[in-house]
Amino acid sequence: MTVERRLVIPMIGVVLAVWLLGTWVTKYSLEEMAVYTPIAVAALGALAGIVLLWVKIVRDSWRGRSSPDA
């Protein structure tokens, strides 16, 4: 398995941001949030996937309405 080295630093930054922001927003301590951070990252990834899916659905729907073939 190869690792995209150019993506490692941004991903570390994202995980640290989720960890620290989660600690600031919630009642959890740094240690507790360190345990929940993988769950939070997965949940945010799933949310981003759902948002992108709906953006694609709406965009394709608008394209379908504006085409003269429909």
N, CA, C and O atoms as a printed pandas DataFrame, in Angstrom:
     atom_number atom_name residue_name chain_id  residue_number  x_coord  y_coord  z_coord
0              1         N          MET        A               1    0.851   -1.185    0.000
1              2        CA          MET        A               1    0.000    0.000    0.000
2              3         C          MET        A               1    0.888    1.237    0.000
3              4         O          MET        A               1    1.763    1.387    0.852
4              5         N          THR        A               2    0.654    2.110   -0.955
5              6        CA          THR        A               2    1.439    3.332   -1.024
6              7         C          THR        A               2    0.664    4.476   -0.395
7              8         O          THR        A               2   -0.566    4.514   -0.420
8              9         N          VAL        A               3    1.408    5.393    0.161
9             10        CA          VAL        A               3    0.812    6.549    0.820
10            11         C          VAL        A               3    1.096    7.781   -0.021
11            12         O          VAL        A               3    2.243    8.044   -0.383
12            13         N          GLU        A               4    0.061    8.526   -0.328
13            14        CA          GLU        A               4    0.235    9.791   -1.026
14            15         C          GLU        A               4    0.840   10.792   -0.054
15            16         O          GLU        A               4    0.148   11.319    0.817
16            17         N          ARG        A               5    2.103   11.045   -0.202
17            18        CA          ARG        A               5    2.815   11.906    0.753
18            19         C          ARG        A               5    2.280   13.336    0.766
19            20         O          ARG        A               5    2.347   14.009    1.794
20            21         N          ARG        A               6    1.756   13.800   -0.351
21            22        CA          ARG        A               6    1.254   15.175   -0.383
22            23         C          ARG        A               6   -0.069   15.321    0.363
23            24         O          ARG        A               6   -0.500   16.440    0.639
24            25         N          LEU        A               7   -0.724   14.192    0.695
25            26        CA          LEU        A               7   -1.985   14.243    1.423
26            27         C          LEU        A               7   -1.814   14.021    2.921
27            28         O          LEU        A               7   -2.743   14.270    3.688
28            29         N          VAL        A               8   -0.651   13.561    3.346
29            30        CA          VAL        A               8   -0.457   13.224    4.756
30            31         C          VAL        A               8   -0.550   14.466    5.641
31            32         O          VAL        A               8   -1.256   14.448    6.649
32            33         N          ILE        A               9    0.134   15.520    5.290
33            34        CA          ILE        A               9    0.138   16.737    6.111
34            35         C          ILE        A               9   -1.257   17.357    6.200
35            36         O          ILE        A               9   -1.688   17.700    7.301
36            37         N          PRO        A              10   -1.983   17.517    5.085
37            38        CA          PRO        A              10   -3.348   18.063    5.223
38            39         C          PRO        A              10   -4.264   17.175    6.067
39            40         O          PRO        A              10   -5.082   17.686    6.830
40            41         N          MET        A              11   -4.137   15.863    5.939
41            42        CA          MET        A              11   -4.991   14.967    6.731
42            43         C          MET        A              11   -4.645   15.046    8.216
43            44         O          MET        A              11   -5.539   15.000    9.061
44            45         N          ILE        A              12   -3.371   15.163    8.537
45            46        CA          ILE        A              12   -2.985   15.351    9.938
46            47         C          ILE        A              12   -3.596   16.643   10.464
47            48         O          ILE        A              12   -4.088   16.690   11.591
48            49         N          GLY        A              13   -3.564   17.690    9.645
49            50        CA          GLY        A              13   -4.159   18.962   10.038
50            51         C          GLY        A              13   -5.654   18.864   10.256
51            52         O          GLY        A              13   -6.182   19.448   11.202
52            53         N          VAL        A              14   -6.345   18.130    9.391
53            54        CA          VAL        A              14   -7.797   17.962    9.525
54            55         C          VAL        A              14   -8.124   17.207   10.806
55            56         O          VAL        A              14   -9.027   17.598   11.546
56            57         N          VAL        A              15   -7.397   16.130   11.069
57            58        CA          VAL        A              15   -7.667   15.336   12.274
58            59         C          VAL        A              15   -7.380   16.161   13.529
59            60         O          VAL        A              15   -8.158   16.120   14.482
60            61         N          LEU        A              16   -6.284   16.901   13.541
61            62        CA          LEU        A              16   -5.996   17.763   14.699
62            63         C          LEU        A              16   -7.061   18.837   14.872
63            64         O          LEU        A              16   -7.454   19.147   15.996
64            65         N          ALA        A              17   -7.528   19.407   13.765
65            66        CA          ALA        A              17   -8.579   20.434   13.851
66            67         C          ALA        A              17   -9.865   19.849   14.417
67            68         O          ALA        A              17  -10.518   20.475   15.251
68            69         N          VAL        A              18  -10.234   18.646   13.965
69            70        CA          VAL        A              18  -11.448   18.003   14.487
70            71         C          VAL        A              18  -11.278   17.702   15.965
71            72         O          VAL        A              18  -12.206   17.894   16.750
72            73         N          TRP        A              19  -10.116   17.240   16.342
73            74        CA          TRP        A              19   -9.845   16.909   17.741
74            75         C          TRP        A              19   -9.944   18.156   18.623
75            76         O          TRP        A              19  -10.654   18.155   19.629
76            77         N          LEU        A              20   -9.236   19.210   18.244
77            78        CA          LEU        A              20   -9.223   20.424   19.073
78            79         C          LEU        A              20  -10.564   21.156   19.029
79            80         O          LEU        A              20  -11.031   21.649   20.055
80            81         N          LEU        A              21  -11.182   21.231   17.861
81            82        CA          LEU        A              21  -12.485   21.882   17.764
82            83         C          LEU        A              21  -13.545   21.091   18.520
83            84         O          LEU        A              21  -14.424   21.670   19.158
84            85         N          GLY        A              22  -13.460   19.765   18.446
85            86        CA          GLY        A              22  -14.387   18.929   19.197
86            87         C          GLY        A              22  -14.237   19.101   20.689
87            88         O          GLY        A              22  -15.225   19.084   21.424
88            89         N          THR        A              23  -13.007   19.266   21.145
89            90        CA          THR        A              23  -12.769   19.511   22.566
90            91         C          THR        A              23  -13.347   20.858   22.978
91            92         O          THR        A              23  -13.925   20.992   24.057
92            93         N          TRP        A              24  -13.188   21.845   22.119
93            94        CA          TRP        A              24  -13.666   23.188   22.436
94            95         C          TRP        A              24  -15.198   23.251   22.427
95            96         O          TRP        A              24  -15.792   23.921   23.272
96            97         N          VAL        A              25  -15.834   22.563   21.485
97            98        CA          VAL        A              25  -17.280   22.640   21.322
98            99         C          VAL        A              25  -18.022   21.753   22.326
99           100         O          VAL        A              25  -19.094   22.118   22.809
100          101         N          THR        A              26  -17.449   20.592   22.636
101          102        CA          THR        A              26  -18.134   19.642   23.507
102          103         C          THR        A              26  -17.624   19.742   24.936
103          104         O          THR        A              26  -16.761   20.560   25.256
104          105         N          LYS        A              27  -18.177   18.894   25.778
105          106        CA          LYS        A              27  -17.775   18.869   27.182
106          107         C          LYS        A              27  -16.601   17.928   27.438
107          108         O          LYS        A              27  -16.138   17.812   28.573
108          109         N          TYR        A              28  -16.114   17.255   26.392
109          110        CA          TYR        A              28  -15.071   16.252   26.556
110          111         C          TYR        A              28  -13.701   16.894   26.746
111          112         O          TYR        A              28  -13.417   17.965   26.209
112          113         N          SER        A              29  -12.853   16.210   27.527
113          114        CA          SER        A              29  -11.474   16.662   27.706
114          115         C          SER        A              29  -10.663   16.254   26.477
115          116         O          SER        A              29  -11.168   15.557   25.597
116          117         N          LEU        A              30   -9.407   16.691   26.423
117          118        CA          LEU        A              30   -8.544   16.326   25.303
118          119         C          LEU        A              30   -8.370   14.816   25.195
119          120         O          LEU        A              30   -8.356   14.263   24.096
120          121         N          GLU        A              31   -8.237   14.157   26.338
121          122        CA          GLU        A              31   -8.044   12.706   26.339
122          123         C          GLU        A              31   -9.294   11.978   25.853
123          124         O          GLU        A              31   -9.206   11.032   25.071
124          125         N          GLU        A              32  -10.455   12.425   26.322
125          126        CA          GLU        A              32  -11.702   11.793   25.890
126          127         C          GLU        A              32  -11.961   12.047   24.405
127          128         O          GLU        A              32  -12.394   11.150   23.681
128          129         N          MET        A              33  -11.695   13.260   23.962
129          130        CA          MET        A              33  -11.926   13.586   22.558
130          131         C          MET        A              33  -10.955   12.845   21.656
131          132         O          MET        A              33  -11.280   12.569   20.502
132          133         N          ALA        A              34   -9.777   12.521   22.154
133          134        CA          ALA        A              34   -8.833   11.730   21.360
134          135         C          ALA        A              34   -9.416   10.361   21.036
135          136         O          ALA        A              34   -9.138    9.803   19.974
136          137         N          VAL        A              35  -10.220    9.819   21.942
137          138        CA          VAL        A              35  -10.873    8.536   21.697
138          139         C          VAL        A              35  -12.004    8.700   20.681
139          140         O          VAL        A              35  -12.211    7.821   19.844
140          141         N          TYR        A              36  -12.732    9.803   20.743
141          142        CA          TYR        A              36  -13.887   10.020   19.875
142          143         C          TYR        A              36  -13.540   10.651   18.525
143          144         O          TYR        A              36  -14.395   10.706   17.641
144          145         N          THR        A              37  -12.323   11.122   18.351
145          146        CA          THR        A              37  -11.952   11.792   17.105
146          147         C          THR        A              37  -12.106   10.898   15.877
147          148         O          THR        A              37  -12.620   11.380   14.867
148          149         N          PRO        A              38  -11.692    9.625   15.895
149          150        CA          PRO        A              38  -11.922    8.801   14.695
150          151         C          PRO        A              38  -13.403    8.680   14.327
151          152         O          PRO        A              38  -13.750    8.652   13.147
152          153         N          ILE        A              39  -14.262    8.610   15.323
153          154        CA          ILE        A              39  -15.699    8.547   15.066
154          155         C          ILE        A              39  -16.176    9.868   14.472
155          156         O          ILE        A              39  -16.982    9.881   13.541
156          157         N          ALA        A              40  -15.680   10.973   15.007
157          158        CA          ALA        A              40  -16.068   12.293   14.504
158          159         C          ALA        A              40  -15.586   12.491   13.067
159          160         O          ALA        A              40  -16.312   13.048   12.242
160          161         N          VAL        A              41  -14.373   12.041   12.762
161          162        CA          VAL        A              41  -13.847   12.172   11.397
162          163         C          VAL        A              41  -14.691   11.335   10.434
163          164         O          VAL        A              41  -15.023   11.795    9.341
164          165         N          ALA        A              42  -15.037   10.119   10.830
165          166        CA          ALA        A              42  -15.872    9.265    9.980
166          167         C          ALA        A              42  -17.252    9.882    9.783
167          168         O          ALA        A              42  -17.793    9.846    8.678
168          169         N          ALA        A              43  -17.827   10.445   10.839
169          170        CA          ALA        A              43  -19.150   11.060   10.727
170          171         C          ALA        A              43  -19.104   12.296    9.828
171          172         O          ALA        A              43  -20.012   12.511    9.024
172          173         N          LEU        A              44  -18.063   13.102    9.957
173          174        CA          LEU        A              44  -17.938   14.273    9.091
174          175         C          LEU        A              44  -17.717   13.859    7.639
175          176         O          LEU        A              44  -18.226   14.507    6.725
176          177         N          GLY        A              45  -16.965   12.788    7.424
177          178        CA          GLY        A              45  -16.773   12.277    6.069
178          179         C          GLY        A              45  -18.077   11.780    5.467
179          180         O          GLY        A              45  -18.357   12.020    4.292
180          181         N          ALA        A              46  -18.872   11.090    6.271
181          182        CA          ALA        A              46  -20.175   10.613    5.794
182          183         C          ALA        A              46  -21.096   11.791    5.484
183          184         O          ALA        A              46  -21.804   11.776    4.478
184          185         N          LEU        A              47  -21.089   12.801    6.335
185          186        CA          LEU        A              47  -21.899   13.996    6.096
186          187         C          LEU        A              47  -21.467   14.689    4.807
187          188         O          LEU        A              47  -22.312   15.105    4.015
188          189         N          ALA        A              48  -20.161   14.814    4.592
189          190        CA          ALA        A              48  -19.668   15.439    3.359
190          191         C          ALA        A              48  -20.082   14.624    2.145
191          192         O          ALA        A              48  -20.436   15.190    1.111
192          193         N          GLY        A              49  -20.042   13.304    2.257
193          194        CA          GLY        A              49  -20.471   12.454    1.151
194          195         C          GLY        A              49  -21.937   12.625    0.828
195          196         O          GLY        A              49  -22.310   12.677   -0.344
196          197         N          ILE        A              50  -22.776   12.715    1.843
197          198        CA          ILE        A              50  -24.213   12.912    1.633
198          199         C          ILE        A              50  -24.483   14.275    1.005
199          200         O          ILE        A              50  -25.306   14.392    0.097
200          201         N          VAL        A              51  -23.789   15.303    1.488
201          202        CA          VAL        A              51  -23.970   16.643    0.920
202          203         C          VAL        A              51  -23.549   16.648   -0.548
203          204         O          VAL        A              51  -24.254   17.207   -1.388
204          205         N          LEU        A              52  -22.417   16.037   -0.867
205          206        CA          LEU        A              52  -21.966   15.994   -2.261
206          207         C          LEU        A              52  -22.930   15.198   -3.134
207          208         O          LEU        A              52  -23.166   15.562   -4.286
208          209         N          LEU        A              53  -23.483   14.123   -2.600
209          210        CA          LEU        A              53  -24.466   13.344   -3.351
210          211         C          LEU        A              53  -25.687   14.187   -3.684
211          212         O          LEU        A              53  -26.161   14.167   -4.820
212          213         N          TRP        A              54  -26.201   14.924   -2.711
213          214        CA          TRP        A              54  -27.385   15.747   -2.958
214          215         C          TRP        A              54  -27.082   16.918   -3.882
215          216         O          TRP        A              54  -27.938   17.321   -4.670
216          217         N          VAL        A              55  -25.873   17.470   -3.794
217          218        CA          VAL        A              55  -25.493   18.530   -4.739
218          219         C          VAL        A              55  -25.497   17.975   -6.159
219          220         O          VAL        A              55  -25.980   18.630   -7.083
220          221         N          LYS        A              56  -24.962   16.777   -6.332
221          222        CA          LYS        A              56  -24.966   16.144   -7.652
222          223         C          LYS        A              56  -26.386   15.872   -8.141
223          224         O          LYS        A              56  -26.692   16.106   -9.310
224          225         N          ILE        A              57  -27.249   15.384   -7.267
225          226        CA          ILE        A              57  -28.637   15.104   -7.648
226          227         C          ILE        A              57  -29.347   16.378   -8.078
227          228         O          ILE        A              57  -30.026   16.396   -9.105
228          229         N          VAL        A              58  -29.195   17.440   -7.301
229          230        CA          VAL        A              58  -29.859   18.707   -7.631
230          231         C          VAL        A              58  -29.292   19.290   -8.924
231          232         O          VAL        A              58  -30.042   19.781   -9.768
232          233         N          ARG        A              59  -27.970   19.237   -9.076
233          234        CA          ARG        A              59  -27.342   19.773  -10.285
234          235         C          ARG        A              59  -27.799   19.011  -11.530
235          236         O          ARG        A              59  -28.117   19.622  -12.550
236          237         N          ASP        A              60  -27.832   17.684  -11.448
237          238        CA          ASP        A              60  -28.305   16.888  -12.578
238          239         C          ASP        A              60  -29.781   17.136  -12.857
239          240         O          ASP        A              60  -30.207   17.120  -14.012
240          241         N          SER        A              61  -30.555   17.363  -11.817
241          242        CA          SER        A              61  -31.969   17.659  -11.996
242          243         C          SER        A              61  -32.159   18.981  -12.721
243          244         O          SER        A              61  -32.995   19.084  -13.619
244          245         N          TRP        A              62  -31.393   19.988  -12.338
245          246        CA          TRP        A              62  -31.490   21.284  -13.005
246          247         C          TRP        A              62  -31.038   21.194  -14.454
247          248         O          TRP        A              62  -31.626   21.829  -15.329
248          249         N          ARG        A              63  -30.007   20.417  -14.711
249          250        CA          ARG        A              63  -29.554   20.239  -16.098
250          251         C          ARG        A              63  -30.623   19.536  -16.923
251          252         O          ARG        A              63  -30.819   19.860  -18.094
252          253         N          GLY        A              64  -31.310   18.578  -16.320
253          254        CA          GLY        A              64  -32.353   17.862  -17.038
254          255         C          GLY        A              64  -33.518   18.743  -17.410
255          256         O          GLY        A              64  -34.126   18.559  -18.465
256          257         N          ARG        A              65  -33.838   19.696  -16.561
257          258        CA          ARG        A              65  -34.951   20.605  -16.844
258          259         C          ARG        A              65  -34.605   21.612  -17.919
259          260         O          ARG        A              65  -35.471   22.014  -18.697
260          261         N          SER        A              66  -33.346   22.024  -17.972
261          262        CA          SER        A              66  -32.975   23.080  -18.914
262          263         C          SER        A              66  -32.650   22.542  -20.299
263          264         O          SER        A              66  -32.551   23.317  -21.251
264          265         N          SER        A              67  -32.481   21.223  -20.432
265          266        CA          SER        A              67  -32.162   20.682  -21.762
266          267         C          SER        A              67  -33.439   20.632  -22.620
267          268         O          SER        A              67  -34.508   20.288  -22.115
268          269         N          PRO        A              68  -33.331   20.972  -23.903
269          270        CA          PRO        A              68  -34.521   20.982  -24.759
270          271         C          PRO        A              68  -35.032   19.584  -25.101
271          272         O          PRO        A              68  -36.156   19.454  -25.586
272          273         N          ASP        A              69  -34.247   18.540  -24.864
273          274        CA          ASP        A              69  -34.663   17.179  -25.185
274          275         C          ASP        A              69  -35.674   16.621  -24.190
275          276         O          ASP        A              69  -36.389   15.672  -24.508
276          277         N          ALA        A              70  -35.742   17.186  -23.010
277          278        CA          ALA        A              70  -36.588   16.624  -21.951
278          279         C          ALA        A              70  -38.031   16.900  -22.149
279          280         O          ALA        A              70  -38.856   16.487  -21.334
